[in-house]
């Protein structure tokens, strides 16, 4: 059940839907619900849809909210992003809550990944 006024769903615009699905599946193990050639829902670990990939005509322009993923092994996540074809935009750095890095997916969306250590 969704919570009133809570962030419920995150949607990313991508320029190549199949490439984006491959990237997120390889880098993070994400699974998808396909809704045709222009949209694919992102399934969370419990099978509930938590977001989506939307086919767009143009690359993201940046400057919007930063989506952060959690990792239990930040260094392995950095390598998984690179191996899947993403670009590490900000190398891992320490912050008061742990460590994090930023990456760009093949369409240019920038996300972050953080870890407690």
N, C-alpha and C positions, 0 to 999 in steps of 0.2 A: 504494500500500500504506500502511495506517495505521501510525503509529509508537506503540510501547508507551508508555502513560502520557502521551501528548501530547494537547493539546486537539484534538479531531477533528471536532467538529460543534457548532454553536451554534443553538439553537432559540428563537424568539421567540413568545410568546403574543400574539395580536392579536384585536381585537374585530370586525373586518371584513376578512376574508381578501382579497377582491378590491381593496378600497381600499388595503390594505397592499402588495399586489403592484404596484399602479399607482404608489404612492409610491416604493418602492424601485427600480422599473424606471426611473421618470422621474428621480429624484435621482441614482442611482448606476449605472444601466444593468444592473441585475441581471436574470437570467433564471431561470425556475422550471420544476420538474417537478411537475405537478399529480397528486395522489393522491386526488382526490375533493373534496367540498365543504368539508372541514374541515382539509386539510393540503396544503401546497405546499413542495417541497424547493427550496433555493437552490442554483443551479449556480455553481461557481467558474469562473474564466477558462479552465480547461482542460477544462471539462465535467463534472468530478467534483462530486458533491453535497457541500457544505460546511456546510449548515445547513438550517433549515426555518422556515416560518411555520405556527403551529398556532392554529386558531380556538378562542378561549376565551370563556366567558360573561361574564367581568368584565375590566376594565382592569388592567394590571399595577400592582402596589403600589409598585414601586421598591425601592431599597435593595439590590438584588442586584449581581452582578458587572457592571462596565462594559465593554461590548464596544467596541473601538476599531477604526476603519477607517483605512487609509492613503490619503493624497491627494497627488498631485504638484502640485496647485493648490488650496490651502486656500480661498482667496477664492471661486473658482468653485464649490467644493463647498458653501460657505455659501449662495450664491445658488441653487444647484440644490435644496438642501433647502427653502428658502423657496418657490421656484417650484412644487415638487411638493406643497406643502401641509404641510410639517413646521414645527416651531417651534424656533428657535434658543434653547436654554435658557441657554447660556453663550457669550457672544461670543468670537471668537478671542483667544487670549492666548499670550504667550511662555512657554516652559518650557525647561529646560536642553537638551532634545533637539530643539527647534524651536518649532512653534506648534500649537495645537489648539483645537477648539470642541466643545460638546456640543449635541445636538438631541434633540427628542422626535418620534417618528413619530406618525401620526394615531391610533394606539391608546394612546399615552402611554409607549411604551418609550423610555428614554433611552440613546443611544449617543454615542460621541465620534468625532471625525475628527482625525487628526494629520498633520503635514507636517514635513519636515526644515527648511523655511524659511518 
